Amino acid sequence: MRHNKLGLNTICTHVGEVRDERYKGAVSPLYMSSSYAFEDVDAKRYPRYFNTPNQEGLGKKIAALEHTEAGLIFGSGMAAITTSLMAFLRAGDHIVLQQILYGGTYNLIVEEFEKFGIEYSFTEGWRPEDFEEKIRPNTKVLYIETPSNPLLTITDLEAIGKLGKKHGLISMIDNTFASPVNQNPIDFGIDIVIHSATKYMGGHSDILAGAVASNKENIAQIFALAKNFGGSLSDYTVWLLERSMKTMGIRVRTQNHNAQKMAEFLSANEDIAKVYYPGLPDHPGHEIAKSQMKGFGGMLSFELNEGLDASRFQKALQLIKPSMSLAGVESTVLSPALTSHALLGAEERERQGIRDGLIRFSVGIEEADDLIADIEQALHKVRNGAVVSTKS
């Protein structure tokens, strides 16, 4: 059966599964071997070559979900990002990147690229012309992230795809915040799709992984470098990730629903100064998001009114966890200035609009009314100067 004819949850459940031919088990068997035969075999398998049975199977699932020909699974999202970028950039090349990115990606660019003789430019905005004006004769790659981390800005996928084709450039996207459930950039002309599979693909805050999906030619070029960088993933974690992805469609759609309710609640709350969520009609990227996303995602950010302490607010929460990372089934919050974007430095964060009081909210699968009640009680405590205990 052709993958493009299957529904999302069917792909999540069945595509790429490793069949248990001997015992006919209902789930993929786990192949833990780090050494395979090399004579009289269909493939010379080696974990660092991304081609063990479990690695190959999961790569097929990622590819089917992102409507591509092939996929690779990495040891982390940063391993996927770094390997993909370096596979298409050489000394003397130039890359154009979106203004606001995940802090780890930004730090990679500004800390490492000059060492390799790679030039880079960040855009001043998110319009196609903002990218085009930064293109140089030696530009090779356009890199975007939409919705972006942590301000949920929206970049026009189709426009960037066309811009890349016009100038003969490779276009890449970090699609982590959207997940394949909500957005398939390949359908809009983007060449390479990257994920921190730690997030919505894993979904339970217990897996570290990355993923890349593209056509066979691009994946072959990324693999040529990946096997030297050694960023492969252990087969046990690959097996756990495949198991987790079976419920990704159900989880993410619930998170979409909850995030919309939370964004609307926060927007109407007198203690909240601003909410960043593309599902809100007043979000500047709302119309573009509607045209390229199937759902607006489970991530949002917000700022408390001046005078309300963001740290005290987070400590006052009883159900929602102040915690690193995102996209688990449990709701979490964090301060980007102290965590995901701490490497940027105060001046650069301010330039990008990432203020110290900004709170990033990863909405889980709990009942939305319970999440609302938790935020209301935390706001009440902070507003009235109640002593906040850090003990649960």
C-alpha positions as CSV (number, residue, x, y, z in Angstrom):
1,M,0.0,0.0,0.0
2,R,1.4,3.4,-1.0
3,H,2.3,5.6,2.0
4,N,0.8,8.7,0.5
5,K,-2.6,7.0,0.5
6,L,-2.6,6.3,4.2
7,G,-3.9,8.5,7.0
8,L,-1.7,10.1,9.6
9,N,-2.4,7.7,12.5
10,T,-2.0,4.7,10.2
11,I,1.4,6.0,9.1
12,C,2.4,6.6,12.7
13,T,1.3,3.1,13.7
14,H,2.4,0.9,10.8
15,V,4.9,2.5,8.3
16,G,8.5,1.4,8.9
17,E,7.6,-1.2,11.4
18,V,10.1,-4.1,11.5
19,R,8.1,-7.3,10.9
20,D,8.7,-10.2,13.4
21,E,8.9,-12.9,10.8
22,R,9.8,-15.7,13.4
23,Y,7.3,-15.1,16.2
24,K,4.8,-12.9,14.6
25,G,4.8,-10.4,17.4
26,A,2.5,-7.3,17.1
27,V,5.4,-4.8,17.6
28,S,8.8,-4.4,15.9
29,P,11.5,-6.6,17.4
30,L,14.6,-4.9,18.7
31,Y,17.9,-5.6,17.1
32,M,20.6,-4.7,19.6
33,S,23.6,-6.1,17.7
34,S,26.5,-3.7,16.9
35,S,28.1,-6.3,14.6
36,Y,26.5,-7.9,11.5
37,A,27.7,-10.3,8.8
38,F,29.3,-8.8,5.7
39,E,29.3,-11.7,3.3
40,D,26.3,-13.1,1.5
41,V,24.0,-10.4,2.9
42,D,21.7,-7.8,1.2
43,A,23.3,-4.9,3.2
44,K,26.5,-4.5,5.2
45,R,24.9,-3.2,8.4
46,Y,26.7,-1.1,11.0
47,P,25.1,1.2,13.6
48,R,27.2,4.2,12.7
49,Y,26.0,3.8,9.1
50,F,22.4,4.4,10.1
51,N,21.3,1.1,8.5
52,T,20.5,-1.3,11.3
53,P,16.9,-2.8,10.9
54,N,15.4,-0.5,13.5
55,Q,17.2,2.6,12.2
56,E,16.1,1.9,8.6
57,G,12.5,1.3,9.7
58,L,12.2,4.5,11.7
59,G,13.8,6.4,8.8
60,K,11.0,5.2,6.6
61,K,8.3,6.3,9.1
62,I,9.9,9.8,9.3
63,A,10.0,10.0,5.5
64,A,6.4,8.9,5.1
65,L,5.2,11.5,7.7
66,E,7.1,14.3,6.0
67,H,6.1,13.2,2.4
68,T,9.8,12.6,1.4
69,E,11.7,9.8,-0.1
70,A,14.1,9.1,2.7
71,G,15.0,9.9,6.4
72,L,17.8,9.6,8.9
73,I,17.6,9.4,12.6
74,F,20.3,11.1,14.7
75,G,21.4,11.1,18.3
76,S,20.0,14.6,19.0
77,G,18.3,17.5,17.2
78,M,21.6,19.5,17.2
79,A,23.3,16.5,15.6
80,A,20.7,16.6,12.8
81,I,21.0,20.3,12.4
82,T,24.8,20.5,12.4
83,T,25.2,17.5,10.0
84,S,22.6,18.8,7.6
85,L,24.1,22.3,7.5
86,M,27.7,21.2,7.2
87,A,26.8,18.7,4.4
88,F,25.9,21.6,2.1
89,L,28.4,24.3,3.3
90,R,32.1,24.6,2.6
91,A,34.8,27.2,3.4
92,G,33.9,30.3,1.4
93,D,30.2,29.5,1.3
94,H,27.4,31.7,2.8
95,I,24.1,30.9,4.5
96,V,21.1,33.1,5.1
97,L,19.2,32.4,8.3
98,Q,16.0,33.5,9.8
99,Q,16.2,36.3,12.4
100,I,15.0,34.3,15.4
101,L,16.0,30.7,15.9
102,Y,16.4,28.1,18.5
103,G,19.3,29.3,20.8
104,G,21.3,26.1,20.1
105,T,21.2,26.7,16.4
106,Y,22.1,30.4,16.8
107,N,25.0,29.5,19.0
108,L,26.3,26.9,16.5
109,I,26.4,29.5,13.8
110,V,28.0,32.4,15.7
111,E,30.5,30.2,17.7
112,E,31.6,27.7,15.0
113,F,31.0,28.8,11.4
114,E,33.8,31.3,11.3
115,K,36.3,28.6,12.3
116,F,35.3,26.7,9.1
117,G,35.4,29.8,6.9
118,I,31.6,29.8,6.4
119,E,29.9,33.2,6.2
120,Y,26.4,33.9,7.5
121,S,23.7,36.5,7.6
122,F,20.6,36.8,9.8
123,T,17.5,38.4,8.3
124,E,15.9,41.5,9.7
125,G,12.4,40.1,9.4
126,W,10.4,37.2,8.0
127,R,9.2,38.4,4.6
128,P,10.6,36.8,1.4
129,E,12.4,40.1,0.6
130,D,14.1,40.1,3.9
131,F,15.8,36.8,2.9
132,E,16.4,37.8,-0.7
133,E,18.3,41.0,0.2
134,K,20.8,38.9,2.2
135,I,21.6,36.5,-0.7
136,R,25.1,36.8,-2.0
137,P,26.9,35.1,-5.0
138,N,28.3,32.6,-2.6
139,T,25.1,31.8,-0.8
140,K,24.3,28.1,-0.7
141,V,21.6,27.6,1.9
142,L,18.4,29.3,3.3
143,Y,17.5,28.2,6.8
144,I,14.2,28.9,8.6
145,E,12.2,27.8,11.6
146,T,8.5,28.2,11.7
147,P,6.8,28.5,14.1
148,S,9.9,29.9,15.7
149,N,11.3,29.3,19.2
150,P,10.2,31.0,21.4
151,L,8.1,33.8,19.9
152,L,6.1,31.7,17.4
153,T,6.8,33.8,14.4
154,I,5.6,32.5,11.1
155,T,7.6,32.3,7.9
156,D,6.0,31.7,4.5
157,L,7.1,28.2,3.4
158,E,6.0,28.5,-0.2
159,A,7.7,31.9,-0.6
160,I,11.0,30.5,0.8
161,G,10.7,27.4,-1.3
162,K,10.3,29.5,-4.4
163,L,13.1,31.8,-3.4
164,G,15.4,28.9,-3.0
165,K,14.5,27.5,-6.4
166,K,14.9,30.9,-8.0
167,H,18.5,31.3,-6.8
168,G,19.5,27.6,-6.9
169,L,19.8,27.3,-3.1
170,I,19.0,24.5,-0.7
171,S,16.2,25.4,1.7
172,M,16.1,23.9,5.2
173,I,13.6,24.1,8.0
174,D,13.6,23.2,11.6
175,N,10.0,21.8,11.8
176,T,10.1,20.8,15.5
177,F,7.5,23.2,16.8
178,A,4.9,22.2,14.2
179,S,5.7,18.4,14.0
180,P,4.7,16.5,10.9
181,V,1.2,16.4,12.3
182,N,0.7,20.1,11.7
183,Q,3.0,21.0,8.9
184,N,4.7,19.3,5.9
185,P,7.2,21.8,4.5
186,I,8.1,19.6,1.5
187,D,4.7,20.1,0.1
188,F,5.5,23.9,-0.1
189,G,8.8,23.5,-1.8
190,I,11.3,23.3,1.1
191,D,14.1,20.9,0.4
192,I,15.2,19.5,3.8
193,V,13.1,19.1,6.9
194,I,14.8,18.7,10.3
195,H,13.4,17.8,13.7
196,S,14.4,17.5,17.3
197,A,12.8,14.1,17.7
198,T,13.2,14.6,21.4
199,K,10.1,16.8,21.2
200,Y,6.8,15.8,19.7
201,M,8.0,12.6,18.1
202,G,9.3,11.3,21.4
203,G,6.5,13.1,23.3
204,H,7.2,11.7,26.8
205,S,10.3,13.7,27.9
206,D,12.4,10.6,28.0
207,I,14.1,10.3,24.6
208,L,16.9,12.4,23.0
209,A,17.0,12.2,19.2
210,G,17.0,14.1,15.9
211,A,15.6,13.5,12.4
212,V,16.2,14.7,8.9
213,A,13.9,14.0,5.9
214,S,14.4,14.9,2.2
215,N,14.8,13.3,-1.2
216,K,17.3,10.4,-1.7
217,E,20.0,12.6,-3.2
218,N,20.0,15.1,-0.3
219,I,19.9,12.4,2.3
220,A,22.8,10.6,0.6
221,Q,24.8,13.8,0.8
222,I,23.9,14.2,4.5
223,F,24.7,10.6,5.2
224,A,28.2,10.9,3.6
225,L,29.0,13.4,6.4
226,A,26.9,11.8,9.1
227,K,28.8,8.5,9.1
228,N,32.0,10.5,9.8
229,F,30.5,12.7,12.5
230,G,29.1,9.7,14.2
231,G,25.8,11.1,15.4
232,S,23.8,7.9,15.2
233,L,21.3,6.8,17.8
234,S,21.4,3.6,19.8
235,D,18.9,1.0,18.6
236,Y,17.2,0.7,21.9
237,T,16.3,4.4,21.8
238,V,15.3,4.0,18.1
239,W,12.9,1.3,19.2
240,L,11.5,3.5,22.0
241,L,11.1,6.4,19.6
242,E,9.2,4.2,17.1
243,R,6.9,3.1,19.9
244,S,6.3,6.7,20.9
245,M,5.5,7.9,17.4
246,K,2.6,5.5,17.1
247,T,0.6,7.9,19.3
248,M,2.0,11.2,17.9
249,G,-1.0,12.1,15.9
250,I,-3.4,11.6,18.9
251,R,-1.1,13.5,21.3
252,V,-0.4,16.5,19.0
253,R,-4.0,17.0,18.0
254,T,-4.9,17.1,21.7
255,Q,-2.1,19.5,22.4
256,N,-3.3,21.7,19.5
257,H,-6.8,21.9,21.0
258,N,-5.5,22.6,24.5
259,A,-3.0,25.3,23.3
260,Q,-5.8,27.1,21.5
261,K,-7.9,27.2,24.6
262,M,-5.0,28.3,26.7
263,A,-4.0,31.1,24.3
264,E,-7.6,32.4,24.3
265,F,-7.8,32.3,28.1
266,L,-4.4,34.1,28.5
267,S,-5.3,36.7,25.9
268,A,-8.4,37.6,27.9
269,N,-6.7,37.6,31.3
270,E,-6.0,41.1,32.7
271,D,-2.7,39.9,34.2
272,I,-1.2,38.9,30.9
273,A,0.5,41.6,28.8
274,K,1.0,39.7,25.6
275,V,0.4,36.2,24.1
276,Y,2.4,34.7,21.2
277,Y,0.4,32.0,19.4
278,P,-0.3,31.7,15.6
279,G,-3.8,30.4,16.3
280,L,-5.0,33.8,17.6
281,P,-6.5,36.0,14.9
282,D,-4.4,39.0,16.0
283,H,-1.2,37.1,15.6
284,P,0.7,38.8,12.7
285,G,1.4,35.4,11.0
286,H,-2.1,34.0,11.6
287,E,-3.2,34.0,7.9
288,I,0.0,32.5,6.7
289,A,-0.2,29.9,9.4
290,K,-3.7,29.0,8.3
291,S,-2.5,28.4,4.8
292,Q,0.4,26.1,5.6
293,M,-0.5,24.4,8.9
294,K,-3.1,21.8,9.7
295,G,-3.1,22.8,13.3
296,F,-1.5,25.7,15.2
297,G,0.6,23.5,17.5
298,G,1.0,23.0,21.2
299,M,3.5,25.8,21.9
300,L,2.8,29.3,22.9
301,S,4.6,32.1,24.9
302,F,3.3,34.9,27.0
303,E,4.5,37.9,29.1
304,L,3.1,38.8,32.5
305,N,2.1,42.4,33.2
306,E,4.9,44.6,34.5
307,G,5.3,44.2,38.2
308,L,4.3,40.5,38.2
309,D,7.4,38.4,38.8
310,A,7.8,35.6,36.2
311,S,10.0,33.4,38.4
312,R,7.5,33.6,41.3
313,F,4.7,32.8,39.0
314,Q,6.3,29.6,37.7
315,K,7.2,28.5,41.2
316,A,3.5,29.0,42.2
317,L,2.3,26.5,39.6
318,Q,1.1,23.2,41.1
319,L,0.2,21.2,38.0
320,I,2.3,22.7,35.2
321,K,6.0,22.0,35.7
322,P,8.7,24.6,35.3
323,S,11.1,22.4,33.3
324,M,13.6,22.3,30.5
325,S,12.7,21.1,27.0
326,L,9.1,20.9,25.6
327,A,6.4,18.8,23.8
328,G,5.9,16.1,26.4
329,V,2.4,14.9,27.3
330,E,2.8,16.9,30.5
331,S,2.5,20.7,30.4
332,T,5.7,22.6,31.1
333,V,6.9,26.2,31.3
334,L,10.3,27.8,31.2
335,S,12.1,31.2,30.9
336,P,13.9,31.2,27.5
337,A,16.3,33.9,28.9
338,L,17.5,31.4,31.5
339,T,17.4,28.2,29.4
340,S,16.9,27.7,25.6
341,H,18.3,31.2,24.7
342,A,20.7,31.8,27.5
343,L,23.6,31.4,25.1
344,L,22.5,34.4,23.1
345,G,23.5,37.0,25.8
346,A,21.2,39.7,27.1
347,E,21.8,42.3,24.3
348,E,21.0,39.8,21.5
349,R,18.0,38.5,23.4
350,E,16.6,42.0,23.7
351,R,17.3,42.7,20.0
352,Q,15.2,39.6,19.1
353,G,12.4,40.6,21.5
354,I,13.1,37.7,24.0
355,R,12.6,39.6,27.3
356,D,13.5,38.3,30.7
357,G,9.9,38.0,31.6
358,L,8.9,35.9,28.6
359,I,7.5,32.5,29.6
360,R,7.4,29.7,27.0
361,F,4.5,27.3,27.6
362,S,4.5,23.8,26.2
363,V,0.9,22.6,26.5
364,G,0.3,19.0,27.3
365,I,-2.6,16.6,27.1
366,E,-4.2,17.3,30.5
367,E,-7.7,18.7,30.7
368,A,-7.6,22.4,29.6
369,D,-9.8,23.5,32.5
370,D,-7.3,22.0,35.0
371,L,-4.5,23.9,33.3
372,I,-6.5,27.1,33.4
373,A,-7.3,26.7,37.1
374,D,-3.6,26.1,37.8
375,I,-2.6,29.4,36.1
376,E,-5.3,31.3,37.8
377,Q,-4.2,30.2,41.3
378,A,-0.6,31.0,40.5
379,L,-1.5,34.4,39.2
380,H,-3.6,35.0,42.4
381,K,-0.6,34.2,44.6
382,V,1.8,36.4,42.7
383,R,-0.6,39.3,42.4
384,N,-1.4,39.3,46.1
385,G,2.2,38.8,47.3
386,A,1.6,35.3,48.8
387,V,4.7,33.4,49.8
388,V,5.5,30.9,47.1
389,S,6.9,27.5,48.2
390,T,9.1,25.5,45.8
391,K,8.0,22.3,47.4
392,S,5.3,20.3,45.8
